Amino acid sequence: MTGHPLTQTEMGDGVTVSADSVEDARRIFEALSAGGTVLMPFEPQPWSQGFGLTKDRFGVTWVIDSPAAE
C-alpha cells in the first residue's frame, strides 16, 4: 500500500470504503464481516473488481468497493 489506502464516506448508519486495490478491499471486507452478517458477498461487479456489503458485529453496515476493472 502506498499513501492513504482508502477513502471513507459516512452514509447515514452505514459507511462506504473505497480501497486502492481489490486485495485491500477484500481484506477489509473479511475483517469487518468476522462475527457479523454478509449482506452481499464480495465479488467482481461490472463497475468494480470487487464490491460487497456487510454488517459488522456492532450492527454498522459497510459498503466495500475496489477500483474499476481495467
PDB file of N, H, CA, C and O in Angstrom:
ATOM      1  N   MET A   1       0.840  -1.179   0.000  1.00  0.00           N
ATOM      2  CA  MET A   1       0.000   0.000   0.000  1.00  0.00           C
ATOM      3  C   MET A   1       0.879   1.235   0.000  1.00  0.00           C
ATOM      4  O   MET A   1       1.898   1.294   0.689  1.00  0.00           O
ATOM      5  N   THR A   2       0.476   2.200  -0.769  1.00  0.00           N
ATOM      6  H   THR A   2      -0.351   2.152  -1.329  1.00  0.00           H
ATOM      7  CA  THR A   2       1.195   3.466  -0.784  1.00  0.00           C
ATOM      8  C   THR A   2       0.228   4.582  -0.444  1.00  0.00           C
ATOM      9  O   THR A   2      -0.951   4.511  -0.790  1.00  0.00           O
ATOM     10  N   GLY A   3       0.712   5.601   0.223  1.00  0.00           N
ATOM     11  H   GLY A   3       1.670   5.659   0.504  1.00  0.00           H
ATOM     12  CA  GLY A   3      -0.138   6.737   0.547  1.00  0.00           C
ATOM     13  C   GLY A   3      -1.286   6.331   1.452  1.00  0.00           C
ATOM     14  O   GLY A   3      -1.150   5.432   2.281  1.00  0.00           O
ATOM     15  N   HIS A   4      -2.404   6.992   1.289  1.00  0.00           N
ATOM     16  H   HIS A   4      -2.515   7.723   0.615  1.00  0.00           H
ATOM     17  CA  HIS A   4      -3.597   6.719   2.078  1.00  0.00           C
ATOM     18  C   HIS A   4      -4.354   5.566   1.426  1.00  0.00           C
ATOM     19  O   HIS A   4      -4.802   5.713   0.289  1.00  0.00           O
ATOM     20  N   PRO A   5      -4.519   4.409   2.107  1.00  0.00           N
ATOM     21  CA  PRO A   5      -5.034   3.213   1.461  1.00  0.00           C
ATOM     22  C   PRO A   5      -6.525   3.215   1.151  1.00  0.00           C
ATOM     23  O   PRO A   5      -6.973   2.363   0.385  1.00  0.00           O
ATOM     24  N   LEU A   6      -7.309   4.122   1.704  1.00  0.00           N
ATOM     25  H   LEU A   6      -6.945   4.815   2.327  1.00  0.00           H
ATOM     26  CA  LEU A   6      -8.733   4.082   1.426  1.00  0.00           C
ATOM     27  C   LEU A   6      -9.364   5.441   1.624  1.00  0.00           C
ATOM     28  O   LEU A   6      -8.785   6.336   2.241  1.00  0.00           O
ATOM     29  N   THR A   7     -10.549   5.576   1.095  1.00  0.00           N
ATOM     30  H   THR A   7     -11.020   4.849   0.594  1.00  0.00           H
ATOM     31  CA  THR A   7     -11.349   6.772   1.283  1.00  0.00           C
ATOM     32  C   THR A   7     -12.614   6.350   1.994  1.00  0.00           C
ATOM     33  O   THR A   7     -13.239   5.365   1.599  1.00  0.00           O
ATOM     34  N   GLN A   8     -13.006   7.060   3.023  1.00  0.00           N
ATOM     35  H   GLN A   8     -12.498   7.860   3.344  1.00  0.00           H
ATOM     36  CA  GLN A   8     -14.182   6.696   3.808  1.00  0.00           C
ATOM     37  C   GLN A   8     -15.208   7.811   3.720  1.00  0.00           C
ATOM     38  O   GLN A   8     -14.876   8.984   3.892  1.00  0.00           O
ATOM     39  N   THR A   9     -16.447   7.449   3.456  1.00  0.00           N
ATOM     40  H   THR A   9     -16.717   6.496   3.317  1.00  0.00           H
ATOM     41  CA  THR A   9     -17.535   8.402   3.404  1.00  0.00           C
ATOM     42  C   THR A   9     -18.681   7.878   4.250  1.00  0.00           C
ATOM     43  O   THR A   9     -19.160   6.770   4.004  1.00  0.00           O
ATOM     44  N   GLU A  10     -19.129   8.626   5.224  1.00  0.00           N
ATOM     45  H   GLU A  10     -18.740   9.525   5.424  1.00  0.00           H
ATOM     46  CA  GLU A  10     -20.231   8.180   6.064  1.00  0.00           C
ATOM     47  C   GLU A  10     -21.546   8.369   5.330  1.00  0.00           C
ATOM     48  O   GLU A  10     -21.767   9.386   4.673  1.00  0.00           O
ATOM     49  N   MET A  11     -22.428   7.360   5.451  1.00  0.00           N
ATOM     50  H   MET A  11     -22.248   6.534   5.984  1.00  0.00           H
ATOM     51  CA  MET A  11     -23.734   7.391   4.803  1.00  0.00           C
ATOM     52  C   MET A  11     -24.785   6.961   5.823  1.00  0.00           C
ATOM     53  O   MET A  11     -24.968   5.761   6.025  1.00  0.00           O
ATOM     54  N   GLY A  12     -25.474   7.883   6.465  1.00  0.00           N
ATOM     55  H   GLY A  12     -25.325   8.858   6.301  1.00  0.00           H
ATOM     56  CA  GLY A  12     -26.496   7.514   7.429  1.00  0.00           C
ATOM     57  C   GLY A  12     -25.923   6.619   8.509  1.00  0.00           C
ATOM     58  O   GLY A  12     -24.992   7.003   9.218  1.00  0.00           O
ATOM     59  N   ASP A  13     -26.488   5.412   8.634  1.00  0.00           N
ATOM     60  H   ASP A  13     -27.244   5.100   8.058  1.00  0.00           H
ATOM     61  CA  ASP A  13     -25.993   4.479   9.642  1.00  0.00           C
ATOM     62  C   ASP A  13     -24.953   3.530   9.064  1.00  0.00           C
ATOM     63  O   ASP A  13     -24.553   2.581   9.737  1.00  0.00           O
ATOM     64  N   GLY A  14     -24.505   3.762   7.830  1.00  0.00           N
ATOM     65  H   GLY A  14     -24.830   4.534   7.283  1.00  0.00           H
ATOM     66  CA  GLY A  14     -23.516   2.921   7.186  1.00  0.00           C
ATOM     67  C   GLY A  14     -22.310   3.722   6.742  1.00  0.00           C
ATOM     68  O   GLY A  14     -22.296   4.952   6.782  1.00  0.00           O
ATOM     69  N   VAL A  15     -21.302   2.986   6.320  1.00  0.00           N
ATOM     70  H   VAL A  15     -21.313   1.986   6.287  1.00  0.00           H
ATOM     71  CA  VAL A  15     -20.060   3.612   5.885  1.00  0.00           C
ATOM     72  C   VAL A  15     -19.634   2.981   4.564  1.00  0.00           C
ATOM     73  O   VAL A  15     -19.724   1.765   4.395  1.00  0.00           O
ATOM     74  N   THR A  16     -19.166   3.815   3.618  1.00  0.00           N
ATOM     75  H   THR A  16     -19.093   4.803   3.755  1.00  0.00           H
ATOM     76  CA  THR A  16     -18.623   3.332   2.363  1.00  0.00           C
ATOM     77  C   THR A  16     -17.111   3.467   2.391  1.00  0.00           C
ATOM     78  O   THR A  16     -16.580   4.516   2.758  1.00  0.00           O
ATOM     79  N   VAL A  17     -16.417   2.399   2.001  1.00  0.00           N
ATOM     80  H   VAL A  17     -16.849   1.548   1.703  1.00  0.00           H
ATOM     81  CA  VAL A  17     -14.961   2.402   1.936  1.00  0.00           C
ATOM     82  C   VAL A  17     -14.557   2.055   0.512  1.00  0.00           C
ATOM     83  O   VAL A  17     -14.949   1.012  -0.011  1.00  0.00           O
ATOM     84  N   SER A  18     -13.771   2.929  -0.117  1.00  0.00           N
ATOM     85  H   SER A  18     -13.453   3.777   0.308  1.00  0.00           H
ATOM     86  CA  SER A  18     -13.226   2.682  -1.449  1.00  0.00           C
ATOM     87  C   SER A  18     -11.732   2.450  -1.290  1.00  0.00           C
ATOM     88  O   SER A  18     -10.977   3.382  -1.014  1.00  0.00           O
ATOM     89  N   ALA A  19     -11.310   1.208  -1.467  1.00  0.00           N
ATOM     90  H   ALA A  19     -11.924   0.451  -1.692  1.00  0.00           H
ATOM     91  CA  ALA A  19      -9.907   0.839  -1.282  1.00  0.00           C
ATOM     92  C   ALA A  19      -9.110   1.086  -2.552  1.00  0.00           C
ATOM     93  O   ALA A  19      -9.674   1.217  -3.639  1.00  0.00           O
ATOM     94  N   ASP A  20      -7.781   1.149  -2.401  1.00  0.00           N
ATOM     95  H   ASP A  20      -7.323   1.042  -1.518  1.00  0.00           H
ATOM     96  CA  ASP A  20      -6.890   1.376  -3.542  1.00  0.00           C
ATOM     97  C   ASP A  20      -6.702   0.148  -4.415  1.00  0.00           C
ATOM     98  O   ASP A  20      -6.325   0.267  -5.581  1.00  0.00           O
ATOM     99  N   SER A  21      -6.963  -1.042  -3.856  1.00  0.00           N
ATOM    100  H   SER A  21      -7.269  -1.139  -2.908  1.00  0.00           H
ATOM    101  CA  SER A  21      -6.784  -2.277  -4.630  1.00  0.00           C
ATOM    102  C   SER A  21      -7.849  -3.285  -4.228  1.00  0.00           C
ATOM    103  O   SER A  21      -8.453  -3.184  -3.160  1.00  0.00           O
ATOM    104  N   VAL A  22      -8.066  -4.262  -5.105  1.00  0.00           N
ATOM    105  H   VAL A  22      -7.575  -4.344  -5.973  1.00  0.00           H
ATOM    106  CA  VAL A  22      -9.040  -5.315  -4.805  1.00  0.00           C
ATOM    107  C   VAL A  22      -8.557  -6.148  -3.612  1.00  0.00           C
ATOM    108  O   VAL A  22      -9.377  -6.635  -2.834  1.00  0.00           O
ATOM    109  N   GLU A  23      -7.247  -6.316  -3.458  1.00  0.00           N
ATOM    110  H   GLU A  23      -6.581  -5.921  -4.089  1.00  0.00           H
ATOM    111  CA  GLU A  23      -6.713  -7.066  -2.327  1.00  0.00           C
ATOM    112  C   GLU A  23      -7.006  -6.364  -1.008  1.00  0.00           C
ATOM    113  O   GLU A  23      -7.423  -7.000  -0.040  1.00  0.00           O
ATOM    114  N   ASP A  24      -6.788  -5.045  -0.970  1.00  0.00           N
ATOM    115  H   ASP A  24      -6.449  -4.528  -1.757  1.00  0.00           H
ATOM    116  CA  ASP A  24      -7.093  -4.276   0.244  1.00  0.00           C
ATOM    117  C   ASP A  24      -8.590  -4.324   0.542  1.00  0.00           C
ATOM    118  O   ASP A  24      -8.994  -4.497   1.692  1.00  0.00           O
ATOM    119  N   ALA A  25      -9.401  -4.172  -0.487  1.00  0.00           N
ATOM    120  H   ALA A  25      -9.073  -4.032  -1.421  1.00  0.00           H
ATOM    121  CA  ALA A  25     -10.855  -4.193  -0.304  1.00  0.00           C
ATOM    122  C   ALA A  25     -11.312  -5.539   0.253  1.00  0.00           C
ATOM    123  O   ALA A  25     -12.137  -5.577   1.166  1.00  0.00           O
ATOM    124  N   ARG A  26     -10.790  -6.640  -0.280  1.00  0.00           N
ATOM    125  H   ARG A  26     -10.120  -6.609  -1.021  1.00  0.00           H
ATOM    126  CA  ARG A  26     -11.168  -7.975   0.204  1.00  0.00           C
ATOM    127  C   ARG A  26     -10.738  -8.159   1.665  1.00  0.00           C
ATOM    128  O   ARG A  26     -11.493  -8.704   2.470  1.00  0.00           O
ATOM    129  N   ARG A  27      -9.532  -7.707   2.004  1.00  0.00           N
ATOM    130  H   ARG A  27      -8.919  -7.264   1.350  1.00  0.00           H
ATOM    131  CA  ARG A  27      -9.034  -7.828   3.382  1.00  0.00           C
ATOM    132  C   ARG A  27      -9.931  -7.037   4.341  1.00  0.00           C
ATOM    133  O   ARG A  27     -10.277  -7.533   5.414  1.00  0.00           O
ATOM    134  N   ILE A  28     -10.303  -5.836   3.967  1.00  0.00           N
ATOM    135  H   ILE A  28     -10.022  -5.433   3.096  1.00  0.00           H
ATOM    136  CA  ILE A  28     -11.178  -5.001   4.795  1.00  0.00           C
ATOM    137  C   ILE A  28     -12.547  -5.659   4.945  1.00  0.00           C
ATOM    138  O   ILE A  28     -13.090  -5.729   6.048  1.00  0.00           O
ATOM    139  N   PHE A  29     -13.103  -6.141   3.830  1.00  0.00           N
ATOM    140  H   PHE A  29     -12.662  -6.084   2.934  1.00  0.00           H
ATOM    141  CA  PHE A  29     -14.409  -6.794   3.857  1.00  0.00           C
ATOM    142  C   PHE A  29     -14.398  -8.003   4.792  1.00  0.00           C
ATOM    143  O   PHE A  29     -15.298  -8.159   5.616  1.00  0.00           O
ATOM    144  N   GLU A  30     -13.392  -8.849   4.666  1.00  0.00           N
ATOM    145  H   GLU A  30     -12.661  -8.722   3.996  1.00  0.00           H
ATOM    146  CA  GLU A  30     -13.308 -10.050   5.503  1.00  0.00           C
ATOM    147  C   GLU A  30     -13.164  -9.699   6.983  1.00  0.00           C
ATOM    148  O   GLU A  30     -13.768 -10.350   7.836  1.00  0.00           O
ATOM    149  N   ALA A  31     -12.374  -8.682   7.289  1.00  0.00           N
ATOM    150  H   ALA A  31     -11.884  -8.153   6.596  1.00  0.00           H
ATOM    151  CA  ALA A  31     -12.190  -8.271   8.682  1.00  0.00           C
ATOM    152  C   ALA A  31     -13.493  -7.734   9.277  1.00  0.00           C
ATOM    153  O   ALA A  31     -13.838  -8.054  10.414  1.00  0.00           O
ATOM    154  N   LEU A  32     -14.207  -6.925   8.513  1.00  0.00           N
ATOM    155  H   LEU A  32     -13.926  -6.665   7.589  1.00  0.00           H
ATOM    156  CA  LEU A  32     -15.456  -6.354   9.012  1.00  0.00           C
ATOM    157  C   LEU A  32     -16.578  -7.379   9.082  1.00  0.00           C
ATOM    158  O   LEU A  32     -17.492  -7.242   9.896  1.00  0.00           O
ATOM    159  N   SER A  33     -16.519  -8.398   8.242  1.00  0.00           N
ATOM    160  H   SER A  33     -15.777  -8.509   7.581  1.00  0.00           H
ATOM    161  CA  SER A  33     -17.555  -9.437   8.216  1.00  0.00           C
ATOM    162  C   SER A  33     -17.425 -10.428   9.363  1.00  0.00           C
ATOM    163  O   SER A  33     -18.400 -11.084   9.729  1.00  0.00           O
ATOM    164  N   ALA A  34     -16.226 -10.543   9.936  1.00  0.00           N
ATOM    165  H   ALA A  34     -15.433 -10.010   9.639  1.00  0.00           H
ATOM    166  CA  ALA A  34     -15.990 -11.512  11.020  1.00  0.00           C
ATOM    167  C   ALA A  34     -16.937 -11.230  12.186  1.00  0.00           C
ATOM    168  O   ALA A  34     -16.902 -10.152  12.778  1.00  0.00           O
ATOM    169  N   GLY A  35     -17.770 -12.196  12.504  1.00  0.00           N
ATOM    170  H   GLY A  35     -17.799 -13.072  12.023  1.00  0.00           H
ATOM    171  CA  GLY A  35     -18.718 -12.042  13.598  1.00  0.00           C
ATOM    172  C   GLY A  35     -19.956 -11.254  13.227  1.00  0.00           C
ATOM    173  O   GLY A  35     -20.823 -11.032  14.072  1.00  0.00           O
ATOM    174  N   GLY A  36     -20.054 -10.828  11.978  1.00  0.00           N
ATOM    175  H   GLY A  36     -19.350 -11.008  11.292  1.00  0.00           H
ATOM    176  CA  GLY A  36     -21.202 -10.053  11.522  1.00  0.00           C
ATOM    177  C   GLY A  36     -22.039 -10.829  10.516  1.00  0.00           C
ATOM    178  O   GLY A  36     -22.083 -12.059  10.543  1.00  0.00           O
ATOM    179  N   THR A  37     -22.705 -10.092   9.625  1.00  0.00           N
ATOM    180  H   THR A  37     -22.669  -9.093   9.603  1.00  0.00           H
ATOM    181  CA  THR A  37     -23.587 -10.684   8.630  1.00  0.00           C
ATOM    182  C   THR A  37     -23.235 -10.147   7.250  1.00  0.00           C
ATOM    183  O   THR A  37     -23.264  -8.937   7.021  1.00  0.00           O
ATOM    184  N   VAL A  38     -22.904 -11.048   6.333  1.00  0.00           N
ATOM    185  H   VAL A  38     -22.880 -12.030   6.518  1.00  0.00           H
ATOM    186  CA  VAL A  38     -22.648 -10.642   4.953  1.00  0.00           C
ATOM    187  C   VAL A  38     -23.989 -10.406   4.268  1.00  0.00           C
ATOM    188  O   VAL A  38     -24.815 -11.315   4.183  1.00  0.00           O
ATOM    189  N   LEU A  39     -24.202  -9.194   3.783  1.00  0.00           N
ATOM    190  H   LEU A  39     -23.531  -8.456   3.852  1.00  0.00           H
ATOM    191  CA  LEU A  39     -25.441  -8.844   3.093  1.00  0.00           C
ATOM    192  C   LEU A  39     -25.332  -9.059   1.586  1.00  0.00           C
ATOM    193  O   LEU A  39     -26.319  -9.386   0.927  1.00  0.00           O
ATOM    194  N   MET A  40     -24.129  -8.875   1.046  1.00  0.00           N
ATOM    195  H   MET A  40     -23.327  -8.609   1.582  1.00  0.00           H
ATOM    196  CA  MET A  40     -23.828  -9.123  -0.361  1.00  0.00           C
ATOM    197  C   MET A  40     -22.373  -9.554  -0.419  1.00  0.00           C
ATOM    198  O   MET A  40     -21.490  -8.776  -0.059  1.00  0.00           O
ATOM    199  N   PRO A  41     -22.099 -10.784  -0.866  1.00  0.00           N
ATOM    200  CA  PRO A  41     -20.713 -11.271  -0.889  1.00  0.00           C
ATOM    201  C   PRO A  41     -19.795 -10.352  -1.698  1.00  0.00           C
ATOM    202  O   PRO A  41     -20.226  -9.686  -2.639  1.00  0.00           O
ATOM    203  N   PHE A  42     -18.530 -10.334  -1.308  1.00  0.00           N
ATOM    204  H   PHE A  42     -18.180 -10.875  -0.543  1.00  0.00           H
ATOM    205  CA  PHE A  42     -17.528  -9.551  -2.021  1.00  0.00           C
ATOM    206  C   PHE A  42     -17.192 -10.279  -3.315  1.00  0.00           C
ATOM    207  O   PHE A  42     -16.584 -11.349  -3.290  1.00  0.00           O
ATOM    208  N   GLU A  43     -17.586  -9.700  -4.444  1.00  0.00           N
ATOM    209  H   GLU A  43     -18.080  -8.830  -4.464  1.00  0.00           H
ATOM    210  CA  GLU A  43     -17.405 -10.319  -5.761  1.00  0.00           C
ATOM    211  C   GLU A  43     -17.174  -9.238  -6.813  1.00  0.00           C
ATOM    212  O   GLU A  43     -17.496  -8.070  -6.596  1.00  0.00           O
ATOM    213  N   PRO A  44     -16.615  -9.634  -7.950  1.00  0.00           N
ATOM    214  CA  PRO A  44     -16.481  -8.680  -9.053  1.00  0.00           C
ATOM    215  C   PRO A  44     -17.865  -8.211  -9.531  1.00  0.00           C
ATOM    216  O   PRO A  44     -18.833  -8.971  -9.535  1.00  0.00           O
ATOM    217  N   GLN A  45     -17.921  -6.962  -9.924  1.00  0.00           N
ATOM    218  H   GLN A  45     -17.134  -6.344  -9.921  1.00  0.00           H
ATOM    219  CA  GLN A  45     -19.145  -6.363 -10.463  1.00  0.00           C
ATOM    220  C   GLN A  45     -18.776  -5.637 -11.758  1.00  0.00           C
ATOM    221  O   GLN A  45     -17.593  -5.398 -11.999  1.00  0.00           O
ATOM    222  N   PRO A  46     -19.739  -5.283 -12.586  1.00  0.00           N
ATOM    223  CA  PRO A  46     -19.407  -4.578 -13.833  1.00  0.00           C
ATOM    224  C   PRO A  46     -18.647  -3.267 -13.605  1.00  0.00           C
ATOM    225  O   PRO A  46     -17.866  -2.852 -14.461  1.00  0.00           O
ATOM    226  N   TRP A  47     -18.866  -2.616 -12.466  1.00  0.00           N
ATOM    227  H   TRP A  47     -19.501  -2.953 -11.770  1.00  0.00           H
ATOM    228  CA  TRP A  47     -18.226  -1.325 -12.175  1.00  0.00           C
ATOM    229  C   TRP A  47     -17.000  -1.445 -11.274  1.00  0.00           C
ATOM    230  O   TRP A  47     -16.325  -0.447 -11.023  1.00  0.00           O
ATOM    231  N   SER A  48     -16.699  -2.655 -10.782  1.00  0.00           N
ATOM    232  H   SER A  48     -17.247  -3.466 -10.987  1.00  0.00           H
ATOM    233  CA  SER A  48     -15.645  -2.799  -9.778  1.00  0.00           C
ATOM    234  C   SER A  48     -15.014  -4.183  -9.840  1.00  0.00           C
ATOM    235  O   SER A  48     -15.677  -5.167 -10.166  1.00  0.00           O
ATOM    236  N   GLN A  49     -13.713  -4.243  -9.519  1.00  0.00           N
ATOM    237  H   GLN A  49     -13.174  -3.443  -9.254  1.00  0.00           H
ATOM    238  CA  GLN A  49     -13.042  -5.544  -9.421  1.00  0.00           C
ATOM    239  C   GLN A  49     -13.566  -6.341  -8.228  1.00  0.00           C
ATOM    240  O   GLN A  49     -13.480  -7.569  -8.216  1.00  0.00           O
ATOM    241  N   GLY A  50     -14.099  -5.659  -7.244  1.00  0.00           N
ATOM    242  H   GLY A  50     -14.168  -4.661  -7.254  1.00  0.00           H
ATOM    243  CA  GLY A  50     -14.666  -6.303  -6.071  1.00  0.00           C
ATOM    244  C   GLY A  50     -15.552  -5.338  -5.308  1.00  0.00           C
ATOM    245  O   GLY A  50     -15.179  -4.188  -5.074  1.00  0.00           O
ATOM    246  N   PHE A  51     -16.731  -5.814  -4.920  1.00  0.00           N
ATOM    247  H   PHE A  51     -17.033  -6.748  -5.110  1.00  0.00           H
ATOM    248  CA  PHE A  51     -17.716  -4.994  -4.213  1.00  0.00           C
ATOM    249  C   PHE A  51     -18.478  -5.909  -3.265  1.00  0.00           C
ATOM    250  O   PHE A  51     -18.833  -7.029  -3.632  1.00  0.00           O
ATOM    251  N   GLY A  52     -18.730  -5.440  -2.048  1.00  0.00           N
ATOM    252  H   GLY A  52     -18.442  -4.530  -1.750  1.00  0.00           H
ATOM    253  CA  GLY A  52     -19.507  -6.225  -1.105  1.00  0.00           C
ATOM    254  C   GLY A  52     -20.165  -5.350  -0.064  1.00  0.00           C
ATOM    255  O   GLY A  52     -19.778  -4.200   0.146  1.00  0.00           O
ATOM    256  N   LEU A  53     -21.167  -5.914   0.580  1.00  0.00           N
ATOM    257  H   LEU A  53     -21.481  -6.848   0.409  1.00  0.00           H
ATOM    258  CA  LEU A  53     -21.944  -5.209   1.586  1.00  0.00           C
ATOM    259  C   LEU A  53     -22.035  -6.114   2.804  1.00  0.00           C
ATOM    260  O   LEU A  53     -22.429  -7.275   2.688  1.00  0.00           O
ATOM    261  N   THR A  54     -21.672  -5.593   3.971  1.00  0.00           N
ATOM    262  H   THR A  54     -21.352  -4.650   4.066  1.00  0.00           H
ATOM    263  CA  THR A  54     -21.684  -6.403   5.186  1.00  0.00           C
ATOM    264  C   THR A  54     -22.132  -5.566   6.374  1.00  0.00           C
ATOM    265  O   THR A  54     -22.037  -4.339   6.362  1.00  0.00           O
ATOM    266  N   LYS A  55     -22.619  -6.248   7.393  1.00  0.00           N
ATOM    267  H   LYS A  55     -22.696  -7.245   7.403  1.00  0.00           H
ATOM    268  CA  LYS A  55     -22.961  -5.598   8.658  1.00  0.00           C
ATOM    269  C   LYS A  55     -22.008  -6.176   9.695  1.00  0.00           C
ATOM    270  O   LYS A  55     -21.964  -7.392   9.883  1.00  0.00           O
ATOM    271  N   ASP A  56     -21.244  -5.320  10.372  1.00  0.00           N
ATOM    272  H   ASP A  56     -21.280  -4.332  10.220  1.00  0.00           H
ATOM    273  CA  ASP A  56     -20.268  -5.811  11.347  1.00  0.00           C
ATOM    274  C   ASP A  56     -20.960  -6.289  12.622  1.00  0.00           C
ATOM    275  O   ASP A  56     -22.180  -6.187  12.750  1.00  0.00           O
ATOM    276  N   ARG A  57     -20.184  -6.805  13.551  1.00  0.00           N
ATOM    277  H   ARG A  57     -19.192  -6.888  13.447  1.00  0.00           H
ATOM    278  CA  ARG A  57     -20.745  -7.375  14.777  1.00  0.00           C
ATOM    279  C   ARG A  57     -21.406  -6.339  15.679  1.00  0.00           C
ATOM    280  O   ARG A  57     -22.094  -6.697  16.635  1.00  0.00           O
ATOM    281  N   PHE A  58     -21.202  -5.057  15.381  1.00  0.00           N
ATOM    282  H   PHE A  58     -20.643  -4.766  14.604  1.00  0.00           H
ATOM    283  CA  PHE A  58     -21.826  -3.985  16.151  1.00  0.00           C
ATOM    284  C   PHE A  58     -23.078  -3.429  15.476  1.00  0.00           C
ATOM    285  O   PHE A  58     -23.737  -2.538  16.011  1.00  0.00           O
ATOM    286  N   GLY A  59     -23.407  -3.974  14.274  1.00  0.00           N
ATOM    287  H   GLY A  59     -22.872  -4.698  13.840  1.00  0.00           H
ATOM    288  CA  GLY A  59     -24.598  -3.539  13.564  1.00  0.00           C
ATOM    289  C   GLY A  59     -24.382  -2.417  12.567  1.00  0.00           C
ATOM    290  O   GLY A  59     -25.346  -1.889  12.013  1.00  0.00           O
ATOM    291  N   VAL A  60     -23.131  -2.043  12.330  1.00  0.00           N
ATOM    292  H   VAL A  60     -22.348  -2.471  12.780  1.00  0.00           H
ATOM    293  CA  VAL A  60     -22.826  -0.986  11.362  1.00  0.00           C
ATOM    294  C   VAL A  60     -22.742  -1.611   9.967  1.00  0.00           C
ATOM    295  O   VAL A  60     -22.060  -2.617   9.773  1.00  0.00           O
ATOM    296  N   THR A  61     -23.429  -1.019   9.013  1.00  0.00           N
ATOM    297  H   THR A  61     -23.984  -0.202   9.170  1.00  0.00           H
ATOM    298  CA  THR A  61     -23.402  -1.505   7.640  1.00  0.00           C
ATOM    299  C   THR A  61     -22.231  -0.880   6.900  1.00  0.00           C
ATOM    300  O   THR A  61     -21.999   0.326   6.980  1.00  0.00           O
ATOM    301  N   TRP A  62     -21.487  -1.729   6.171  1.00  0.00           N
ATOM    302  H   TRP A  62     -21.676  -2.709   6.106  1.00  0.00           H
ATOM    303  CA  TRP A  62     -20.305  -1.306   5.419  1.00  0.00           C
ATOM    304  C   TRP A  62     -20.468  -1.663   3.947  1.00  0.00           C
ATOM    305  O   TRP A  62     -20.824  -2.792   3.609  1.00  0.00           O
ATOM    306  N   VAL A  63     -20.206  -0.701   3.080  1.00  0.00           N
ATOM    307  H   VAL A  63     -19.916   0.216   3.355  1.00  0.00           H
ATOM    308  CA  VAL A  63     -20.127  -0.911   1.635  1.00  0.00           C
ATOM    309  C   VAL A  63     -18.650  -0.847   1.289  1.00  0.00           C
ATOM    310  O   VAL A  63     -18.007   0.184   1.488  1.00  0.00           O
ATOM    311  N   ILE A  64     -18.107  -1.952   0.769  1.00  0.00           N
ATOM    312  H   ILE A  64     -18.630  -2.789   0.608  1.00  0.00           H
ATOM    313  CA  ILE A  64     -16.675  -2.022   0.447  1.00  0.00           C
ATOM    314  C   ILE A  64     -16.539  -2.115  -1.066  1.00  0.00           C
ATOM    315  O   ILE A  64     -17.154  -2.968  -1.706  1.00  0.00           O
ATOM    316  N   ASP A  65     -15.728  -1.228  -1.629  1.00  0.00           N
ATOM    317  H   ASP A  65     -15.229  -0.534  -1.109  1.00  0.00           H
ATOM    318  CA  ASP A  65     -15.574  -1.131  -3.076  1.00  0.00           C
ATOM    319  C   ASP A  65     -14.089  -1.067  -3.422  1.00  0.00           C
ATOM    320  O   ASP A  65     -13.281  -0.543  -2.655  1.00  0.00           O
ATOM    321  N   SER A  66     -13.747  -1.605  -4.584  1.00  0.00           N
ATOM    322  H   SER A  66     -14.403  -2.031  -5.207  1.00  0.00           H
ATOM    323  CA  SER A  66     -12.367  -1.540  -5.079  1.00  0.00           C
ATOM    324  C   SER A  66     -12.378  -0.849  -6.443  1.00  0.00           C
ATOM    325  O   SER A  66     -13.448  -0.578  -6.989  1.00  0.00           O
ATOM    326  N   PRO A  67     -11.209  -0.564  -6.994  1.00  0.00           N
ATOM    327  CA  PRO A  67     -11.148   0.147  -8.277  1.00  0.00           C
ATOM    328  C   PRO A  67     -11.872  -0.592  -9.396  1.00  0.00           C
ATOM    329  O   PRO A  67     -12.070  -1.805  -9.336  1.00  0.00           O
ATOM    330  N   ALA A  68     -12.258   0.159 -10.406  1.00  0.00           N
ATOM    331  H   ALA A  68     -12.098   1.145 -10.454  1.00  0.00           H
ATOM    332  CA  ALA A  68     -12.922  -0.400 -11.578  1.00  0.00           C
ATOM    333  C   ALA A  68     -11.964  -1.330 -12.329  1.00  0.00           C
ATOM    334  O   ALA A  68     -10.747  -1.145 -12.307  1.00  0.00           O
ATOM    335  N   ALA A  69     -12.533  -2.313 -12.979  1.00  0.00           N
ATOM    336  H   ALA A  69     -13.522  -2.463 -12.997  1.00  0.00           H
ATOM    337  CA  ALA A  69     -11.737  -3.217 -13.814  1.00  0.00           C
ATOM    338  C   ALA A  69     -11.162  -2.450 -14.981  1.00  0.00           C
ATOM    339  O   ALA A  69     -11.801  -1.540 -15.509  1.00  0.00           O
ATOM    340  N   GLU A  70      -9.954  -2.812 -15.387  1.00  0.00           N
ATOM    341  H   GLU A  70      -9.435  -3.552 -14.957  1.00  0.00           H
ATOM    342  CA  GLU A  70      -9.290  -2.097 -16.488  1.00  0.00           C
ATOM    343  C   GLU A  70      -9.703  -2.660 -17.816  1.00  0.00           C
ATOM    344  O   GLU A  70      -9.248  -2.186 -18.856  1.00  0.00           O
TER     345      GLU A  70
END
